Amino acid sequence: MSLTSERLLDLSYWKGLNPHLHVSETPAFTAPLDLQERLDQISDTLHHDGYLHQAPVFAPEQIKALRTGIETLVANGWPAAFIYVYDETWDLFHQLDGFLSHFLGDDFGLLPHFWAWHIDADQKGGTSGWPPHVDYPGECAFFDDFLVSLSLWIPLSDATPENGCMNILPLSRQKDYAEKITDPSQIHLQDVRCLPAKAGSVLGWRQDLWHWSGRSSKYAAEPRISLSLEFQNRAFEPLCPPLYDLTEPPRPLERLRLICGQFGKYDHMERVSPELEAIGKEIGVTQT
């Protein structure tokens, strides 16, 4: 069966593909997590090194359900990013509402930037995550405390050095460079920090921080499966409009159009099939 925009926008198809997940106009969200006891530690780490690296905070069954959802998508030939059609993906980030408010203000917004990964082991050298980059090259914080924007990354499987965990250049090291880093070849490898993380952990960083993920090895025990979303303080002009409210995420059809819009945005990092890329250009919501 050839791929058409009508088929891709058929919500019944996505519901049938992952019947254990939900696709609804008004999602029933889980209450936000209480992470108050961790905020002092997280604030100190963000101030000093520009990133956070927290042990698992989510219910294991929620993480397992989303992991199964991505595995099903990939097994059926779809990019992992289609997991964002399901309510449960948005609910996971909604549970961090209080945490995000602490760093971005009560009126923070959800940027239309997101992705999901399924990096599998390959006996011929392995697949990889994205190469060294920054999420936004402009001003992302004032005095290292007042954040403009923040990226969050959640592993749904254990992220290890063997399957391509996250690597980051800490802010404390980045500041020591005589000139602003404009190319990853300028990064001293001994300054890099490797961030293994258990499934359900929360990682995040200022959007001007250099980061990347590794290549999977044949010794990997499991695929590296993960999600990311980006947020910003609404006190500043939107880095990329429109900004969404995390308590009222895009409705299902708009989610699908947003997903398709990501393909062109991130094609320099990860390519989808030519057929899907063409459909994405036809129906995707594009952002600048």
N, C-alpha and C positions, 0 to 999 in steps of 0.2 A: 504493500500500500504506500503510495507516495505521500510525502508530507505536505500538508496544506495549512494555511493559516486557520481555516475552519476547524480542522482537527486539533491543532495546537491550542485553540481557544475553547475547546469543548471541556467544560469543567467536569462532566460526568466521566470522561476518560481518566482524569487525574484522580478523581475520587475512587474509581475502580482499581486503579493501579496500586494505590496504598490505602486500602479500606480501613486500616487501623489509625489513619490520620484524618484530619477534618479540613474541609474547604467551605468556609461560611462567610456570609456578609458581615455578621457581628460575632466575632470569636468570643468564647467564654475563657477569659484569661485567669491564670493562677495569680494569687496575691504576690506582690513583690517580696523578695527575700530581705531579711533583716541582716545586713552585713555591717552594722554599726561598730561592732567590736573590732573589725578589721580595718576601719577607715583610717585610723592614725598611721598604721603601718603602711597602708597603700599610699596615703598622701606623702609620706616621707620618701618612699621609693619613686613615686612620680616626680617629686621635686628634684631628687638627686640624680636619678638615672633615666627619667622620662618614660618609664614603662611600669606595668604591674604584672604580677605573675602569681595568681592565687590558686590554692588547692581546690579540688572539686567542691562546688556549692549546690549543684542541681540534683534533683531526685534521679537515681540511676535509671529508673524505668522511663523517664522522659528522654534521657540521653539515648537509651537503647532504641526507643521508638523512632527517633529521628535518624539514628544510624541505619536502622533497617530500611527506613524510607529512602535514604540515599543509595543504599546497596541495591534496592529494587529498581530505582531510576537508572542507575548505571548498567545493571543487568539487562535492561530493556533499551539500551542505547541512548539514553538521555544524559546530558550534562548534569552533574550533581546540583547545579544552581537551581534546578527546577524544584528543589525542596522548599523554596520560598513561596510556592503556591499554597503551602499548607499552614494552617493556623498555628500549629505547634512550634514552628520555627520562630514566628514572631513572638509567641508567648514566652519562649526561652529568654529573649532579650528584654521583654516586658518585665520579667521578674527582676531585672537589674535597674528598674526605674529609680528607686531611692538612691542606689549607688551612683547612677549617672547624674542625678540631680545634685548630689554632693559636689561633683567636680565641674558640672556644666551649667548649674543653675536650674531652678524649678521649671523654667520655660525652655528646656533644651529641645532641639529638633533632630529628627532622623534624616540623614542625608540619603539620597537615592543611589547609594553605592553599596553593593553587597556581592558576595560570591560564596561558593561552597566548593570543597575539594574532595576528591577520592583518589589518593595517590597510592597506587598498588605496587607491590614488589614485582620486579622484572628480572629474570635470570640473565638478561643481556645488558644489564647496567642500570635499570630502574628508571622510573619516571620521576619528575621533580616538581616541586612547588615553584613559586615565582622567584625570579632573580632579584638581586638587591635593588631596592627602590624606596622612595618616600611616598606616602599617600597624598601629601599636599606640600608643595615646595615653599609656600608663603609662611606668614606669621601664624603660629599655632598656639602660642602661649605668651603671656606677659609676666615678666619676673619669675618665670618657671612655675608659677602657682595658678595664675588665672588662665585657664585653658580656653582656647577658642574651639578646638575640635579634638576628638578622641576616637581612635579605632579600637574595636573589641574583636577578639578572636577566640572561638570556643572549639576545642577538640571534642569530637564525638567518639573517638577511639584514642588509645594512649598514643601520644606523639613522642617519638623517640629519635635519637640520632640515626638509628637504622632505617626509619621510615620517613624521615624528612621533617623533623621538628623545626620550630621557629628559631631563627638566629637574629640577634639584634646588636646594634652598636649603641651602647648606653650613652645617655646624654652627658654624663660626667666625662666620658672619654671623647665624645664628639666635640665637646667644648675645648679640648686641648689642641685641636688641630689649628694650625696657624691661619688657614684659609677655609672658607666654607667648602664642604665636600660637594662636588658636582658630578663625580663619576665614582663608581664603586672601586675602581683600581686605586683610588686614593686612600682607601680604608686599610689600616694596618690589621692584619689578621689576628694578631695577638690581643687586639682590643675587643674582639667579637665575643659575645656571650651566647652560649647555647641554652635554649629553654625547653627541656623536656617537660611534658605536662600530661597528667592523667586525664582520662575522659571526664568531661564535665568541669574541667578547670576553666578559669577566666584569665585570659591574657589581654593586655591592651597597651597602647602607646600613643604618645603625641604624634600627630600626623607628619611632623617634620623629621621623624627619627628613621634612620636607615635600618631596614630589616629585610629578611628573606627566609625562605625555607629550603631545606636540603633535598638531595636526590635520594630516592628510595633505594635500599640495598636488597640483594637477594636474601640477606639474613633477617630481614624484617619479619616480625612475628605476625603482623597484621597490616592492613592498609592504614594510611593516615587519612582520616575523614574529619573535616572541620568546616566551620562556618565563620563568616565575618560580617559585621555591619559597622557603619560609621555615623558619628553623632556630632552635633555642634551646638554651641551656646547661641541662642537666638538674639542675644544683645548685639551680635555682629551681623553684618550683611551675609546672606546665605553664600557659602562657598560654592554651592551648586543647587539652585532651586529645581523643583520645589522641596521644601522641608516638610516632613510628615510628623504627625503626633504618634508616638509609640503606643499610646493607649487606643488609638484608632488607626491601625495600619491600612495600607491600600487594600481596596476590595479585590476579590479574587481575579477578575478579568484585568484589572490594572496591575496586579502582581505579575501576571503572565506577560503583559506588555513591558513592564519594568525589567523582568528577567531577560526578555529578548533584547532590551536596550543595553544590557550589560555586555552582550557578545561583541558589539562593535567597540565599546569603550575599552574592553580588556583584551582585544584581539592581539595586541603586542605582547601579552603575557601568556595567553592560552587561546588556541583556536578551536572553534567548533566545526562541524562538518559544513561544507559549502552550501548544502541544501538548507540547513538550519540557519546559517549565517544570512542567506538571502531572505528567509522568512523573517528573521530578526530585524533586518533593515526595513521590511515592509510594515511590520506591526509594532516594532519596539518603540518604547518611549525613550528618546534620546535626551541626554543632558550635556551641558557644556562645562 
